């Protein structure tokens, strides 16, 4: 584990309050943030400053840890194999077994290190407890079998507001499973009261603004029909469902669709009116769906002029640092046009050629990158940005991998299926995962970064697992061991932020938006529960910083709209901000 030292900071709500902050107090905060002795690391306490003295309505206490600059600078990622594998009992992958399983990242035991939960199809799921890292960067994960497999989506969120991350996942049978975190690495399997409809994709957010986490689920009907047969036809209940929570009880408040083939589900303010909207990515010819939250209800909308045909994954991120996130969806399109690739893809292309699109169909068989037009709409810019074709793509996520202030993109891909790819060895379409560096107005492929794994990836997590300031990656593969990729790229620095709301059940402030203002410009992030393909996100927010950048202020918009400002930040810190 790298050496750390702690400092104390104060975060004051509202921008106007900064003008009223006494100069002496501001000078004191600056002195503390730059000169606090390293020997006091374990003895720091976060003393609250009286609201009357600061002239504000509320005070936010926080602390920050400075990581030591990493010595492991090789301009590449180093892969490690994890002792977990998503497979079938006989090794043969048929039909929707090919969809594999997701994973989730989060600090399950509250020790500051980010742990992992990996889903499995056959056998048990796995928790990997993060025990730190050796001096050569090798991970020290400790394996704990968990659950019974046949898992699809995985999330780790604090469902009941007790400040411990619980695990909520879906199964290939459509069941939603809840494992309450009891502490001491113990979990108790419970029901989510009121949640009963079949689900594959799921996501969390405070939809009604009452301080707790609500749930949105979407089914994958084709897979459920294959696994359950006539019983699924008889029972029904699939589609897109909204559950609102009240004191631990969930109520089905809306059924937005009765049919879904969902691989991805995003909660995002599509129309920028301050309310969370719903965006569902469907496989096959079932179009993607979106609903705007209006006047206490949900209004169907078609916000895009083009969408992916067989959507596998969603992510959003501000690629050009203008304060408006871009939206990315993956599909199936070969990234090469050589004869070998064309022969491998031939059965799928023949099947797709036989389809007759409906009149007015906006679906295209390639990735889409939705960029806001400024007039309330979006335009697909995947081709100009160079990311329309990334293979048979599953999970794709944005993250500033090289700490230069711009969000990069990683896409995992490949396909295994006994019938469609019977002409290939082991029935597998082998493709290299794709990584792209953000060059301000386009993405640049970076195969030299060492992330081109040929394993058949599905779920994906990005987080600073070794706490050295940069983003590492974990991929849950199908019929191959899961992989951890340690980031050893050189240059830049970072700021990482954990938000806490101890007075609300949404303790991790999922849905909060952050803006970091620096000498190199402003950078924007948000706190989310899930993204990509059936994968849960760690609540810790990572800002990559160009080398030499100085930090001016961090602005936080909490899920309920309240705003806070944090001053006196330094590159290299991990800040924990607690809202009082």
C-alpha positions, 0 to 999 in steps of 0.5 A, a space after each residue: 500500500 502506498 504511503 498516505 498523509 491526511 489533511 483537514 478541509 472545510 466545505 461550505 454550502 452555496 457559492 454566495 457563502 464564499 463571499 461571506 467567509 472571513 478572510 482569517 478563516 479562509 487563510 487558516 483552511 489554506 494553511 491546514 491544507 498545505 502544511 498539516 504534518 504527515 505524522 498526524 495521519 492517524 490522529 486527525 478528526 474532522 471538527 465542524 465549523 459553526 454555521 454562524 461563524 461561516 455565515 452559511 446554512 450548513 457545514 460539510 466536513 471532509 478529509 483528504 488523503 494524499 497518495 504518493 506518486 506511483 513509481 510504476 510508470 511503464 506506459 501500459 496496463 499489466 494484466 492479472 488473472 482472477 480466480 473466477 470464471 463464468 462458464 456452463 457445466 459442460 463448457 458448451 455455450 448455447 443461446 442466451 448462455 452467451 450473455 454471461 454475467 456482470 460485476 460490481 465494484 464498491 467498498 463493501 467493508 468500509 476500509 477505504 479499498 474498493 472490493 469486487 463482486 463478480 457474477 457467474 453463470 454456472 457455480 457460485 458468484 465471487 466476492 474479492 475482498 481488496 487487501 491492498 497491493 504488493 510493492 510490485 503492483 500485484 493485487 492481494 484480493 481474497 476470494 469468498 464464494 457467494 450466492 449460487 450463480 446464474 447471475 446477470 446484473 450486479 450492483 452494490 448500493 446501500 439499499 437500507 441506509 445503514 452505511 454498508 453497501 448491500 448486493 442486489 443482482 438479477 438471475 437468468 430466471 428474472 429474479 431480483 436477489 437482495 443480500 443485506 450487508 451485516 458487516 464482518 463480511 457477512 451477508 443475509 439474503 432477503 427479499 426486496 419487499 414489493 419487487 416481484 416482476 422479472 428483471 435482467 437490467 436494473 439501476 438505482 436513483 432517488 427518482 422522487 426526491 425523498 432521500 432514499 434509493 428507488 429502483 428501475 428494472 427491465 426484463 430480457 424477454 427472449 432469454 427468460 422465455 428460453 430459460 422458463 418456457 411456457 411458464 414465462 408466457 403464462 405468468 408474464 410480468 416482463 417489461 420496464 418497471 419503476 419501484 419507489 421506496 418508502 422506509 424499506 418498502 418498494 411499491 410498483 409505481 409505474 409499468 412503462 413497457 410490457 415488453 423488453 429485451 434489455 441489456 442496459 438501463 441508464 438513469 439520466 436527465 435527458 432533457 436537462 430539466 432537473 428530473 431523472 429520466 429513464 433510458 433502456 437499451 434493447 437487444 434485437 429489433 426491439 427499439 431502445 426506449 426512453 421516458 421523461 419524468 414529467 409532472 409526477 409521471 412518465 412521458 415516452 419520448 424519442 430523443 435520438 435520430 439514430 440508435 443502436 440496433 442491438 444495444 448491449 451497453 450504455 455509458 455517459 460522460 463529458 468528452 469535451 469538458 463543456 458541462 454536457 455529457 455525451 451518451 454512448 451505446 454499443 452494438 455489433 460491428 466488426 472493427 476490421 474488414 479483412 477476409 478472415 474477419 468477414 468469414 467469421 462474421 458471415 452467418 450474422 451478416 447473412 441473418 441480418 440481411 434477411 431482416 426488413 426494417 420497419 418504416 421510419 426505423 432509426 436503428 443502425 447496426 453500429 455503436 452510437 455516440 449521442 452528442 447534444 446539439 444545443 437545441 434540445 436534441 442529439 446527433 450521432 457522432 460515433 463515426 467522426 469520433 472513430 468509435 462506430 465499430 468495436 467488434 461484437 461489443 458488450 460493456 463499454 465505459 468512459 474513464 480518464 485512464 491516462 490522467 490528462 483531464 479527458 475521458 477515454 473509452 474501453 470496450 470489451 467484446 467477443 462472442 461464443 455461441 454453438 450454433 451461430 459460430 459453429 464454423 469457428 474453433 470452439 464456437 468463438 468469435 475471438 476479438 481484441 478488446 478496444 481502448 481509445 484515448 480521447 484527443 479532444 475531438 476524436 478517439 485514438 486507438 491505443 493498442 500499445 496500452 496492453 488492454 487488447 485481451 482476446 478473452 470474451 469480455 462481458 461485465 466491466 468495472 473501472 476504479 482505483 483499486 490499488 489507490 495510486 491515483 489512476 483507474 484500473 480495470 476489471 473484466 468478467 469474461 465468459 468461459 475464461 478467467 476474469 482479469 484485473 488490469 493494473 494501470 501503469 500509464 505515466 503522467 498526470 495526477 488525479 482527485 478522487 471524491 467520496 460523498 456521504 449523506 448520513 442523514 438520508 438513506 441515499 448515503 452515497 449520494 447517488 445522482 449527485 453531480 460534481 464540477 471540478 474547476 482547475 487551471 486547465 479547465 473544468 471537469 464534470 462527473 456524477 455519482 452513479 450505481 450502474 453503467 455499461 453492460 449489467 455492471 455496477 459502479 463504485 460510488 467514488 468519483 475519479 477526476 484525472 488531472 493534466 500535469 501541473 494543473 492547480 485546483 480552484 474549487 469543487 462544486 457539488 450538486 447533491 441529489 436533492 439540488 442543494 449545492 456545496 463548494 469545496 476549496 483548498 484542494 490539491 492534486 493527489 487527494 482522495 476527499 471524503 465529503 460528509 453532508 451534515 
